[in-house]
Each structure stands twice: as structure tokens, then as C-alpha cells.
Amino acid sequence: MSQQKPQPPLVFIVGGTGAQGTPIITSLVKDGAYSVRFLTRDARSRRSQDLLSLPNVQALEGTFADEDTLREGFRGAAHAYVNIDGFNAGEKTEIFWAMRAYELAREEGVQFFVYGNLDYAYKKSGYDARFRCGHYDGKGRVGEWILQQNRDQDQMGAALFTTGPYISMALGAATPMSPSVEDGVVTWRVPLGQEGAVAHVDLDDCGYYVRWLFDNQARANGMDLEVAIDLVSYHDLAAAFEAVTGHPARYIDTSLDEYWAHGPLGSGSRPAGYNADEGDAATMSLRTNFTGFWNLWKHSGGNAGVVRRNFELLDEIHPGRIKSAEEWFRREEQRSRELGSPGLWEQANNLRPVLKIAEDGRKGRL
């Protein structure tokens, strides 16, 4: 009589339909090592259906802003990955529900909890108001709180997965660094200064790193895994695009006033979270939020500024990681040729959404 194959451990994922979600879920289930339950507002959406086509993946319809839904998601799960969309909730609401998610995961007996984090830039700058960026600081505060809870108990392991702007956003629609094509030249007009750099992240590598955290829980417990391709200068970004495509590209340093007058985010008068209360003094505008964002990267060049990364550690964990903008552009151009899809030059001339918020048109609910 044949024995039934044991079921792989279940990972409950909040944020599975976001930009990080697909590569993370794919990496977890590709070899049958894990099964996944992901939270979605609409299991019939294109992104949800793409995920449900993968093996050992199930959807839970609901919202992260509901205790009963979170309990149902965590119940029976061995592990969890939680990455709440701050541009849905806004900073204040995200902080509450991220902390509550951690507490409910412990309540339901989850063994290992990974939190999708961003740099606590305000603290890392020495609480300099120029670097106050709500969608970074909100996650960063929660991340520090989670690691403190982890030090104070041994019931549930935890780790942070700290990322940065996806490098695909540099060729995406409605992102802070969307380019334009001006007289045949791909042009990034952003307020990054001459020495600034962005801790750009490759989405495929995100899948690898999160899988590593779950596979290596003894080492990962208590870790803040801060990742990036590199601290990418936009002079280097433009040179890399030109080298790979043969089409001219440039970076033009832009003042904040000019950026908010003519840049990809418009005037920035809207709230940074589309479900946030505009009348709440805690709600930041897009302009205030992303002014801090650009100040942060303007002062992070050379891996010697506000945001830094341990690239030796990343090389050890993921020897095959993408390590430069040019390497990423070359891989994407090769993929485009193999799939018969538009190349980088065509993509620059027809920007498409990378972030779910752009694809959804800032619609939806918590």
C-alpha cells in the first residue's frame, strides 16, 4: 500500500499580487518545497489567475485590514510573508495592520514570519527632516518593532526582507523615475544630484532571497536582509541603457521644483496612500513623501551615504544575483528577443505599468 506524500509547508502571503509577489510565490512553489495561500481582493483578477495557475497555490479573498481574514489566512500556515501596500493604506494604517498581522501570526501558531521591509531612512539619517519618507519610515518602524519582539520571545522566528525601488520601475509607467523620450533620447529627469544613487532591486532576485530566508531559518532568524543590485547612479543607468540598446540615453539632474512641475507624479498634491484620510494630519502628500524619497537617494551614492548594502553578504547568499544596471538591461533585452516581445528601446517608447497601483489606476479598497 503506497504512502501518501506529505503536504509541503504552507506559506501565507500578504502582497502576493504585487510586483514582488509573483517571483516570490514562483520561487517558493517551483519545486514543490512549499505551498502558498495568498490574500487578494479579487481572485478573478489577471494577477490572481496567473498565480493560481502555479502548482500548490490557493487564493483567499479579503483584505489585510480585517482581523478575521488575517486569522483565516494564518490558520494552518507554517510560515508567512507579509508585505502590505503602503500606497493603498497610507503610512498610519499600514503601521497598525502590519503590527497586527505579526501579532495574529503568533496567535495562530505560525513558525516563521518574513516582513517585506524598506529602509528606516529617517532614523538612518539621524532623524534629519529632509529624509522623512512615509512609505519607507512606516515599514522601517514596524521592521524594528518585529525584530525587538523576536528578541523577546522564542515562539515564532522572524526576519526582515528590506528592498528598494525595483529597477524595472526605471522603464515603467507612473513611477517616480519614469523616463521620457526627447528627440530620440531616453531621458531620466530626476532630482538625484551628481553623486546620488538608488538601491535598485531585481524582482527575480527577490524571489531567490525570500526562498533563501525560508530555507535557512536558523541563520535567517533575527536577520534584516537588505538587498540591492547596486547603489545605481543614473549616469551609469543611462550609459548602461545606451550600451545595451545602441540608442542614446541620458540623465539630467532636476531641481525638486521642476520635478514637481513636470515630473511623472504630477504636482504631488494627492495623498501618498489612496485610501488614507486627507483630513488626517498624519497623511503625507505625494509631494512631501517623494521629496524625502529623492533626498534620501541623493545622499546615498557610493555605498557611503544614508542607505548602504553589504554586497559581500549578498554575493555569498546569491552568487548568481544581478550586480549592475547593465547586466539587468542585457538580461531583459535577451529575454525580449527570446519571447518575441518589445525590446528595451520599444519599452521606453511605450511605458507600461510595473507596480500594481499603476495597473489598477489607484483604484480599490483596503
C-alpha positions in Angstrom: 0.0 0.0 0.0 1.5 3.3 -1.1 2.0 6.0 1.4 0.6 9.5 0.8 3.2 12.1 0.0 3.4 14.7 2.9 2.0 18.1 2.1 4.6 20.8 1.7 4.5 23.5 4.4 2.0 26.3 3.7 3.2 29.9 3.5 0.5 32.6 3.8 1.4 35.7 1.7 0.0 39.2 2.0 1.1 41.2 -1.0 1.2 38.2 -3.4 -0.4 40.1 -6.3 2.0 43.0 -6.0 5.2 43.3 -8.1 7.2 41.2 -5.7 4.5 38.6 -5.3 4.8 36.6 -8.5 8.6 36.0 -8.3 8.4 35.2 -4.6 5.5 32.8 -5.0 7.0 31.2 -8.1 10.3 30.6 -6.2 8.5 29.0 -3.3 6.4 26.5 -5.2 8.6 25.8 -8.3 10.0 22.5 -6.9 7.2 21.5 -4.5 9.0 22.6 -1.4 6.2 24.9 -0.2 2.6 25.5 -0.9 1.2 29.1 -0.9 -2.1 30.7 0.2 -2.2 34.4 -1.0 -4.5 37.2 0.0 -6.3 39.0 -2.8 -9.2 41.4 -3.1 -10.3 39.6 -6.3 -9.4 36.0 -7.1 -10.6 36.6 -10.7 -8.2 39.3 -11.4 -5.4 38.7 -14.0 -2.7 38.7 -11.4 -4.5 36.3 -9.2 -5.3 34.0 -12.0 -1.7 34.0 -13.1 -0.7 32.9 -9.6 -3.4 30.3 -9.3 -2.1 28.7 -12.5 1.0 27.7 -10.5 1.1 24.4 -8.5 0.1 24.3 -4.9 -1.2 27.8 -4.8 -4.6 28.9 -3.4 -6.2 32.3 -3.0 -8.0 33.8 0.0 -10.3 36.7 -0.9 -10.4 39.5 1.5 -8.4 42.5 2.9 -5.4 42.8 5.1 -7.4 45.4 7.1 -9.6 42.7 8.7 -8.7 40.5 11.7 -10.9 37.6 10.7 -9.4 37.5 7.2 -5.9 37.6 8.6 -6.7 34.8 11.1 -8.1 32.7 8.4 -5.0 33.3 6.2 -2.5 32.4 9.0 -4.5 29.4 10.3 -2.8 26.2 9.4 0.2 28.1 7.8 3.7 27.1 8.8 5.2 30.4 7.6 4.2 33.8 6.5 5.4 36.6 4.2 3.7 40.0 4.8 4.3 43.0 2.5 1.4 45.5 3.0 0.8 48.0 0.2 1.5 51.4 1.8 0.2 53.2 -1.2 -3.1 51.6 -0.6 -3.3 52.1 3.2 -1.1 55.1 3.9 1.6 55.2 6.5 -0.5 55.3 9.6 -2.9 52.5 8.7 0.0 50.3 7.3 1.8 50.6 10.6 -1.2 49.3 12.6 -2.1 46.4 10.3 1.5 45.3 9.8 1.9 45.1 13.6 -1.4 43.4 14.0 -0.6 40.9 11.3 2.6 39.9 13.2 0.6 39.5 16.4 -2.1 37.4 14.7 0.5 35.2 13.1 1.9 34.4 16.6 -1.7 33.9 17.8 -2.3 31.3 15.1 1.0 29.4 15.7 3.0 30.5 12.6 6.6 29.2 12.9 8.5 31.8 10.8 7.4 35.3 9.7 9.1 37.3 7.0 8.2 41.0 6.7 8.6 43.0 3.5 10.5 46.0 4.7 12.1 49.2 3.5 14.9 51.3 5.0 14.0 53.4 8.0 15.6 56.4 6.3 14.5 59.0 8.8 16.3 57.1 11.6 19.3 56.2 9.4 19.8 59.9 8.6 19.9 60.8 12.3 16.3 62.0 12.2 17.0 64.6 9.6 13.7 66.0 8.4 15.0 66.2 4.8 14.8 62.4 4.6 11.3 61.9 6.1 9.7 59.5 3.6 6.4 58.0 4.9 6.2 54.8 2.9 9.8 54.0 3.9 9.7 55.0 7.5 6.3 53.3 8.1 7.7 49.9 7.1 11.1 50.6 8.8 9.4 51.3 12.2 7.4 48.1 12.0 10.5 46.2 11.0 12.5 47.3 14.0 9.5 46.5 16.3 9.2 43.0 14.8 12.9 42.3 15.4 12.5 43.5 19.0 9.6 41.1 19.6 11.7 38.4 18.1 14.5 39.0 20.6 12.0 38.9 23.5 10.4 35.5 22.6 11.2 32.2 21.1 7.7 31.2 19.9 8.0 32.4 16.3 11.1 33.2 14.2 11.2 36.3 12.1 13.3 38.1 9.5 13.1 41.3 7.5 13.4 41.5 3.8 14.5 45.1 3.0 14.3 46.1 -0.6 14.4 49.3 -2.6 12.9 50.6 -5.9 12.6 47.9 -8.5 15.0 48.6 -11.4 12.1 47.8 -13.8 10.5 51.0 -12.5 13.1 52.9 -14.4 11.3 51.7 -17.6 7.8 51.6 -16.1 4.8 53.9 -16.4 3.7 56.2 -13.5 6.7 55.5 -11.3 8.9 58.2 -9.6 11.6 57.6 -12.1 9.7 57.0 -15.3 11.7 58.3 -18.3 10.7 60.2 -21.4 11.9 60.0 -24.9 13.0 63.5 -26.0 14.2 64.0 -29.6 15.0 60.3 -29.8 17.0 60.2 -26.5 15.7 58.2 -23.5 15.9 60.8 -20.7 15.6 60.4 -16.9 14.9 63.8 -15.3 15.0 63.2 -11.6 16.4 65.2 -8.6 19.2 62.8 -7.8 22.2 65.2 -7.9 25.5 64.4 -9.5 26.6 61.9 -6.7 23.4 60.3 -5.8 22.4 56.6 -6.4 19.4 54.4 -5.9 19.4 50.9 -4.3 17.7 49.3 -7.2 16.4 45.8 -6.8 15.8 43.0 -9.3 12.4 41.3 -8.9 13.6 37.8 -9.9 16.3 38.1 -7.3 13.6 39.0 -4.7 12.2 35.5 -5.3 15.6 33.9 -4.7 16.2 35.9 -1.5 12.9 35.2 0.1 13.2 31.5 -0.7 16.6 31.6 1.0 15.1 33.1 4.1 12.6 30.3 4.5 15.1 27.6 3.6 17.6 28.8 6.1 15.5 29.8 9.1 18.1 29.1 11.8 20.5 31.6 10.2 17.8 34.0 9.0 16.1 34.3 12.3 16.5 37.9 13.6 18.2 39.0 10.3 17.5 42.1 8.3 18.4 41.0 4.8 18.9 44.3 3.0 19.2 43.8 -0.8 20.0 45.6 -4.0 21.6 45.1 -7.3 23.9 48.0 -6.5 23.7 51.7 -5.5 22.9 52.7 -9.1 24.0 56.1 -10.3 21.7 57.5 -13.0 24.6 58.5 -15.2 25.5 54.8 -15.1 21.9 53.8 -15.7 21.8 55.9 -18.9 25.2 54.7 -20.1 24.1 51.1 -19.5 20.9 51.5 -21.5 22.8 53.1 -24.4 25.5 50.3 -24.3 22.9 47.6 -24.5 20.4 49.0 -26.9 22.6 51.3 -29.1 20.0 54.1 -28.6 21.1 57.3 -26.9 20.1 57.9 -23.3 20.9 60.5 -20.7 20.3 61.5 -17.1 19.5 65.2 -16.4 19.7 66.3 -12.8 16.5 68.2 -12.0 15.5 70.5 -9.2 12.7 69.4 -6.9 10.6 72.3 -8.0 11.0 71.3 -11.7 10.3 67.7 -10.9 7.0 68.5 -9.2 6.1 70.9 -12.0 6.8 68.5 -14.9 7.7 65.0 -13.5 5.9 61.7 -13.7 4.0 62.0 -10.5 2.3 65.3 -11.4 2.0 68.1 -8.8 2.1 65.6 -5.9 -1.0 67.1 -4.2 -2.7 63.8 -3.7 -2.3 61.7 -0.5 0.5 59.2 -0.7 -2.0 56.5 0.2 -5.1 56.5 -1.9 -7.3 55.1 1.0 -5.7 57.5 3.5 -7.8 60.3 5.1 -6.7 63.6 3.5 -8.0 65.4 6.6 -5.8 63.5 8.9 -2.6 65.4 9.9 -0.7 62.1 9.7 -1.4 61.7 6.0 1.5 62.8 3.8 1.0 64.2 0.3 2.8 62.5 -2.6 5.0 65.6 -2.9 6.1 65.5 0.8 6.6 61.8 0.7 8.7 61.7 -2.5 10.7 64.8 -1.7 12.1 62.8 1.2 12.5 59.8 -1.1 14.7 61.7 -3.6 16.6 63.5 -0.8 17.4 60.0 0.5 18.8 58.7 -2.7 20.6 61.9 -3.5 22.6 61.3 -0.3 23.2 57.5 -0.8 25.9 57.5 -3.5 29.0 55.3 -3.4 27.5 52.9 -0.7 28.7 55.5 1.8 25.6 57.6 2.5 22.2 57.2 4.2 21.4 53.8 2.6 24.1 51.2 2.4 24.3 47.5 1.5 26.6 44.6 2.4 27.3 43.3 -1.1 29.7 40.6 0.2 26.9 39.1 2.1 24.6 39.2 -0.9 27.2 37.6 -3.1 27.5 34.8 -0.5 23.8 34.2 -0.3 23.1 34.6 -4.0 26.2 34.2 -6.2 24.2 34.5 -9.4 22.5 37.7 -8.5 22.2 40.7 -10.9 25.0 43.1 -10.0 24.7 46.1 -12.2 22.2 48.1 -14.3 24.0 47.0 -17.5 23.7 43.3 -16.5 20.0 43.8 -15.9 19.4 45.6 -19.2 21.3 42.8 -21.1 19.2 40.1 -19.4 16.0 41.9 -20.2 17.0 42.6 -23.8 17.8 38.9 -24.2 14.5 37.8 -22.7 12.6 40.1 -25.0 14.3 38.6 -28.1 13.6 35.0 -26.9 9.9 35.8 -26.2 9.5 37.9 -29.4 8.3 40.8 -27.2 9.2 44.5 -27.4 12.9 45.3 -26.5 14.1 47.9 -24.1 14.0 50.7 -26.7 10.4 49.9 -27.6 9.5 49.7 -23.9 11.0 53.1 -23.3 8.8 54.5 -26.1 5.7 52.7 -24.7 5.9 52.6 -20.9 3.8 50.0 -19.2 2.9 49.6 -15.5 5.2 47.7 -13.3 3.5 48.5 -10.0 0.1 47.1 -9.2 -1.1 50.6 -8.2 -0.4 51.9 -11.7 -2.1 48.9 -13.3 -5.1 49.4 -11.1 -5.2 53.2 -11.6 -5.1 53.9 -7.9 -8.5 52.2 -7.5 -9.6 49.7 -4.9 -10.1 49.5 -1.2 -8.1 48.4 1.8 
